[in-house]
Amino acid sequence: MKLFKSRRKYIRVFLIIFLIINIIAFVHAYKFTHFAENESIKTKSPEKLSSFEKIKTLAFGVNYPKPKNTQFPVQKYQTIKLKSNKEIECWLIKTEKSKGTIIIFHGYGGEKSSMLDKSDEFIKLGFNTMLVDFMGSGNSEGNQTTIGYKEAEEVKTAFDYVSQTGEKNIYLFGTSMGAVAIMKCISDNKIEPKGIIIECPFGSMYKTVCARFKKMNAPTFPMAGILLFWGGIQNGFWGFSHNPTEYAKSITCPTLLLYGEKDKNVSRKEIDEIYTNLNGPKNLKIYKETGHENYLIKNKTEWTKNISDFLLNKKTI
């Protein structure tokens, strides 16, 4: 009888702990995939959090205000609204006698204005650019993000729009989540851009969730898996199947893959696996002293040369 009661007690404690873990994961998943419409205070990066703040963040999740466009193109531009799975807003900047059009996609927590410096570099090379606000960001609809999963449909919408203007030389550029969305779009929809430039795409959704726990010095098991499970349930997809490493196998167009060697969000192993799986002409460039950040900050000369060589076909691939 005592043994039976003892077992019931342990089972009850286990169920309570299991319930608490799932509640925490559910909240984390929602906050990770839904920007706060009226939230003014953004959670600091893990490196800047105190021990107490880390515990608070691990318990209650991150606060991430909906990203807003903070600046505008210095060039003449057109604002375009496109109906995709959500209504998305884009800026189209045209160049005289352009060599083609580059469609630009931002990363998680970004918006199209954060990509203006890179747009400027493409314009200097003689290309039109179209900068896209993914759903939930900037002036696009909603506050939801799926870290590249549903955003892949918005990549197709933008590509189709430019293609329907008669443009033949369409390149896709994306950083982090934007790179992943491009890869998934090509895998799902078989679109055929002239080439793609992708910066620091993660290898799988599970790995990128694990990386965020590691940055908080928190164990990845079992929370990362539970968080990914609830995130998928909340957003209508199976998060464990969101694997850019697999998407890479469907990519046959010329690809320039860029990576910062000190990236704590994406490992070199993930990048090497993606690079190996790419099935078209490809080139990998590594920036030695750079993390998961804007590569123009520390590598502008090298970055612009890599981009120029790729776009102007200077036999880099």
C-alpha positions as CSV (number, residue, x, y, z in Angstrom):
1,M,0.0,0.0,0.0
2,K,2.8,2.4,0.9
3,L,4.6,1.5,-2.3
4,F,1.5,2.3,-4.3
5,K,1.0,5.6,-2.6
6,S,4.7,6.5,-3.2
7,R,4.3,5.7,-6.9
8,R,1.2,7.8,-7.2
9,K,3.1,10.7,-5.5
10,Y,6.0,10.4,-8.0
11,I,3.6,10.2,-10.9
12,R,1.7,13.3,-9.7
13,V,5.0,15.2,-9.3
14,F,6.1,14.1,-12.8
15,L,2.8,15.2,-14.4
16,I,3.0,18.6,-12.6
17,I,6.5,19.2,-13.9
18,F,5.6,18.0,-17.4
19,L,2.6,20.4,-17.4
20,I,4.7,23.4,-16.2
21,I,7.4,22.6,-18.9
22,N,4.7,22.5,-21.6
23,I,3.1,25.8,-20.4
24,I,6.5,27.5,-20.5
25,A,7.2,26.1,-23.9
26,F,3.8,27.1,-25.2
27,V,4.3,30.7,-24.1
28,H,7.9,30.8,-25.5
29,A,6.7,29.4,-28.9
30,Y,4.0,32.0,-29.2
31,K,6.2,34.9,-28.3
32,F,8.9,33.6,-30.6
33,T,6.5,33.5,-33.6
34,H,4.3,36.5,-32.8
35,F,5.6,40.0,-32.5
36,A,4.0,42.2,-29.9
37,E,1.9,44.9,-31.6
38,N,2.1,47.3,-28.7
39,E,5.2,46.1,-27.0
40,S,7.8,48.9,-26.6
41,I,10.5,47.1,-24.6
42,K,12.5,44.6,-26.6
43,T,14.4,41.8,-24.8
44,K,18.1,42.4,-24.9
45,S,20.4,39.9,-26.6
46,P,21.4,36.9,-24.4
47,E,25.0,38.2,-24.1
48,K,23.7,41.4,-22.4
49,L,21.2,39.8,-20.0
50,S,22.0,39.5,-16.3
51,S,21.5,36.2,-14.6
52,F,18.1,37.3,-13.2
53,E,17.0,38.5,-16.6
54,K,18.0,35.2,-18.2
55,I,15.9,33.3,-15.7
56,K,13.0,35.7,-16.3
57,T,13.4,35.3,-20.1
58,L,13.6,31.5,-19.8
59,A,10.4,31.5,-17.8
60,F,8.3,34.0,-19.7
61,G,9.8,34.2,-23.1
62,V,11.1,37.1,-25.1
63,N,9.5,40.5,-25.8
64,Y,9.8,41.4,-29.4
65,P,8.0,44.4,-30.8
66,K,6.7,44.2,-34.4
67,P,9.7,45.4,-36.5
68,K,9.0,48.8,-38.1
69,N,10.7,50.5,-41.1
70,T,12.9,53.2,-39.7
71,Q,14.2,54.7,-42.9
72,F,13.4,55.0,-46.6
73,P,15.3,54.7,-49.9
74,V,17.2,57.8,-50.9
75,Q,16.4,56.8,-54.5
76,K,13.0,57.3,-56.2
77,Y,10.9,54.2,-55.3
78,Q,7.5,52.7,-55.7
79,T,5.5,51.1,-52.9
80,I,3.8,47.9,-53.9
81,K,1.2,45.9,-52.0
82,L,1.0,42.2,-53.0
83,K,-1.6,39.7,-51.9
84,S,0.1,36.5,-50.8
85,N,-0.8,34.3,-47.9
86,K,-0.8,37.7,-46.2
87,E,-0.7,41.1,-47.7
88,I,2.9,42.2,-48.0
89,E,4.5,45.5,-48.8
90,C,7.5,46.0,-51.0
91,W,9.7,48.8,-52.3
92,L,10.7,48.7,-55.9
93,I,13.7,50.8,-56.9
94,K,14.5,51.0,-60.6
95,T,17.8,51.7,-62.3
96,E,18.3,53.0,-65.8
97,K,19.5,50.3,-68.2
98,S,19.4,47.8,-65.4
99,K,21.1,44.4,-65.7
100,G,18.3,42.7,-63.9
101,T,16.3,42.8,-60.6
102,I,17.3,41.5,-57.2
103,I,14.5,40.7,-54.8
104,I,15.7,41.2,-51.2
105,F,14.4,39.4,-48.1
106,H,15.3,40.3,-44.5
107,G,15.9,38.0,-41.5
108,Y,14.0,37.3,-38.3
109,G,13.2,40.5,-36.4
110,G,14.1,42.6,-39.4
111,E,12.2,44.5,-42.1
112,K,12.9,45.9,-45.5
113,S,14.4,49.1,-44.3
114,S,17.2,47.1,-42.6
115,M,18.2,45.9,-46.0
116,L,18.6,49.3,-47.7
117,D,22.4,49.3,-47.3
118,K,22.7,46.1,-49.3
119,S,20.1,47.4,-51.8
120,D,22.4,50.4,-52.4
121,E,25.3,48.1,-53.2
122,F,23.2,46.2,-55.8
123,I,22.0,49.4,-57.3
124,K,25.7,50.5,-57.7
125,L,26.2,47.4,-59.7
126,G,23.4,48.4,-62.1
127,F,20.5,46.3,-60.8
128,N,16.9,47.1,-59.9
129,T,16.0,46.1,-56.4
130,M,12.7,45.1,-54.7
131,L,12.8,45.0,-50.9
132,V,10.1,42.9,-49.2
133,D,8.5,43.1,-45.8
134,F,7.6,39.5,-44.7
135,M,4.3,39.0,-43.0
136,G,4.3,40.3,-39.5
137,S,7.1,42.8,-40.2
138,G,7.2,46.4,-41.3
139,N,4.1,47.4,-43.2
140,S,3.0,43.9,-44.0
141,E,-0.1,42.3,-42.6
142,G,-0.3,40.7,-39.1
143,N,2.3,40.1,-36.4
144,Q,3.1,36.4,-37.1
145,T,6.4,34.9,-38.3
146,T,7.1,31.3,-39.1
147,I,10.9,31.6,-39.5
148,G,10.8,31.1,-43.2
149,Y,8.2,28.4,-43.5
150,K,5.1,30.3,-44.7
151,E,7.3,33.2,-45.8
152,A,8.4,30.9,-48.7
153,E,5.0,31.6,-50.3
154,E,5.7,35.3,-50.1
155,V,9.0,34.7,-51.9
156,K,7.1,33.1,-54.7
157,T,4.6,36.0,-54.8
158,A,7.4,38.6,-55.1
159,F,9.2,36.5,-57.8
160,D,6.0,36.0,-59.8
161,Y,5.3,39.8,-59.7
162,V,8.7,40.7,-61.0
163,S,8.6,37.9,-63.6
164,Q,5.2,39.1,-64.9
165,T,6.8,42.5,-65.7
166,G,8.9,40.7,-68.3
167,E,12.1,40.7,-66.3
168,K,14.3,37.7,-67.2
169,N,17.3,38.3,-64.9
170,I,15.8,37.8,-61.5
171,Y,18.1,37.1,-58.5
172,L,17.0,36.4,-55.0
173,F,18.9,37.6,-52.0
174,G,18.1,36.7,-48.4
175,T,19.8,36.8,-45.0
176,S,19.1,34.2,-42.3
177,M,15.3,33.6,-42.3
178,G,15.1,35.3,-45.7
179,A,17.7,32.8,-47.0
180,V,15.7,29.9,-45.6
181,A,12.5,31.2,-47.2
182,I,14.2,31.4,-50.6
183,M,15.4,27.8,-50.2
184,K,12.0,26.5,-49.2
185,C,10.3,28.4,-52.0
186,I,12.6,26.9,-54.7
187,S,12.2,23.4,-53.2
188,D,8.3,23.7,-53.0
189,N,7.5,25.7,-56.1
190,K,10.4,25.0,-58.5
191,I,10.8,28.6,-59.4
192,E,13.9,29.4,-61.5
193,P,15.8,32.5,-60.6
194,K,18.9,33.5,-62.5
195,G,20.8,32.9,-59.2
196,I,20.5,33.2,-55.4
197,I,22.7,34.8,-52.7
198,I,22.0,33.4,-49.3
199,E,23.6,34.5,-46.0
200,C,23.8,32.3,-42.9
201,P,20.7,30.0,-43.4
202,F,20.2,27.6,-40.5
203,G,20.3,23.8,-41.2
204,S,17.0,23.0,-39.5
205,M,14.4,24.6,-37.4
206,Y,15.3,22.3,-34.5
207,K,18.9,23.3,-34.6
208,T,18.2,27.0,-34.6
209,V,15.9,26.7,-31.6
210,C,18.7,24.7,-29.8
211,A,21.1,27.5,-30.6
212,R,18.9,30.0,-28.9
213,F,18.9,27.9,-25.7
214,K,22.6,27.5,-25.8
215,K,23.1,31.3,-26.0
216,M,21.1,31.5,-22.8
217,N,23.4,28.7,-21.3
218,A,20.3,26.6,-20.9
219,P,20.0,22.9,-21.7
220,T,18.4,22.2,-25.0
221,F,16.7,18.9,-24.0
222,P,13.8,18.6,-23.6
223,M,12.7,22.2,-24.0
224,A,13.8,22.8,-27.6
225,G,11.8,19.9,-28.9
226,I,8.7,20.8,-26.9
227,L,8.9,24.4,-27.9
228,L,9.2,23.4,-31.6
229,F,6.3,21.1,-31.2
230,W,4.0,23.8,-29.8
231,G,5.3,26.4,-32.3
232,G,4.3,24.2,-35.1
233,I,0.9,23.5,-33.6
234,Q,0.2,27.3,-33.1
235,N,1.3,28.2,-36.6
236,G,-0.1,25.3,-38.6
237,F,2.9,23.3,-39.7
238,W,5.2,20.6,-38.5
239,G,8.3,22.4,-37.2
240,F,10.6,19.3,-37.3
241,S,10.2,19.1,-41.1
242,H,11.5,22.7,-41.6
243,N,15.0,21.7,-42.9
244,P,16.9,23.9,-45.3
245,T,19.6,21.2,-45.5
246,E,17.0,19.1,-47.3
247,Y,15.7,22.1,-49.3
248,A,19.2,22.6,-50.7
249,K,19.0,19.3,-52.7
250,S,16.3,20.9,-54.9
251,I,18.4,24.0,-55.7
252,T,20.2,23.8,-59.1
253,C,20.6,27.5,-60.0
254,P,23.9,29.3,-59.3
255,T,24.3,29.9,-55.6
256,L,26.5,32.2,-53.5
257,L,26.5,31.1,-49.9
258,L,27.9,33.5,-47.3
259,Y,28.7,32.8,-43.7
260,G,30.4,34.4,-40.6
261,E,32.8,32.1,-38.9
262,K,31.9,33.4,-35.4
263,D,28.2,32.8,-35.9
264,K,26.6,31.5,-32.6
265,N,23.2,31.0,-34.2
266,V,24.3,28.8,-37.1
267,S,27.1,26.3,-37.0
268,R,29.8,25.8,-39.6
269,K,28.6,22.2,-39.8
270,E,25.1,23.3,-40.8
271,I,26.6,25.6,-43.6
272,D,28.8,22.8,-44.9
273,E,25.9,20.4,-45.0
274,I,23.8,22.9,-47.0
275,Y,26.7,23.6,-49.3
276,T,27.3,19.9,-50.0
277,N,23.6,19.4,-50.8
278,L,23.3,22.3,-53.3
279,N,23.1,20.7,-56.7
280,G,24.0,23.6,-59.0
281,P,27.0,25.8,-59.6
282,K,28.0,27.1,-56.1
283,N,30.5,29.1,-54.1
284,L,31.0,29.4,-50.4
285,K,32.6,32.6,-48.8
286,I,33.6,32.7,-45.1
287,Y,34.0,35.9,-43.2
288,K,36.5,35.2,-40.4
289,E,35.8,37.8,-37.7
290,T,32.0,38.0,-38.2
291,G,29.0,36.5,-36.3
292,H,25.3,36.5,-37.1
293,E,25.2,40.1,-38.2
294,N,25.1,42.5,-41.1
295,Y,28.2,41.4,-43.1
296,L,28.6,45.0,-44.5
297,I,29.7,46.2,-41.0
298,K,33.0,44.3,-40.9
299,N,33.4,43.0,-44.5
300,K,32.1,45.6,-46.9
301,T,35.1,45.5,-49.3
302,E,35.1,41.7,-49.4
303,W,31.3,41.4,-49.5
304,T,30.9,43.8,-52.3
305,K,33.6,42.0,-54.3
306,N,32.0,38.6,-53.7
307,I,28.6,40.0,-54.8
308,S,30.0,41.7,-57.8
309,D,31.9,38.7,-59.0
310,F,28.9,36.5,-58.6
311,L,26.4,38.9,-60.3
312,L,28.7,40.0,-63.1
313,N,29.8,36.4,-63.8
314,K,33.5,36.9,-63.1
315,K,34.2,33.2,-63.1
316,T,33.8,32.8,-59.3
317,I,31.7,29.6,-59.7
